[in-house]
Amino acid sequence: MIIAGIASIPSREKDLRHVLDAIAPQVDMVIVSLNGYLERPLYEKDYDNVMMNIYDNYKGDAMKFDGSWIDGYHLCLDDDLIPPKHYVDDILEGVDKYNGLVSFHGRTYLRPVTDFRRWAGNYRCLNTVSEDVKVNFIGSGCCAFKTSRLEVSLSDFKKPNMADCYLSRLASEQGVPMIVLAHPQGYFEYTNPKTTIWNTTHDYTEQVRILQSYIK
């Protein structure tokens, strides 16, 4: 089974619809966590394979892993990234090739990690990545894995909006390689929201601590 998980916030309700239009035809099921929504979007009824659940945002972006215990492939997608029509074929080819956790976004940090914003290599989903590259930090907003290869539970995410850190540590602890797949600039259409985790986080003490716990 191929499941896509998305965690969405109310300010991106319109963006979410564009993402669903792109991803729903490519997978068996989409599980959407409506973090902080007061009601379900009216367009929910337009999709046969989309399940939406309202939450209070207590887990933040980690809710994109809702359903990751279901046997098969689990894909995570941010609600501001619109993938191409061949996205699922591309990313699952990478999962099978490397038998690992693959993404179109990731970084390489050198030891010792002292600053979350200081890295040796940065491979962005919105920029060109010329070849597949092994990393030690994966971007969860455009990733995929086999649930039989990587065990993920919502309880693994201790604090909200740090899904990339916790996921990367899980993969490292379980010996699962993390690979950023080659792609051209413009592969994703970006909705460019005003508010993101990246531009609203100012204290990275906990992120550094998590990275230091497995990048030794």
Order of alpha helices (4+ residues) and beta strands (2+ residues): beta-alpha-beta-beta-beta-beta-alpha-beta-beta-beta-beta-beta-beta-alpha-beta-beta-alpha-alpha
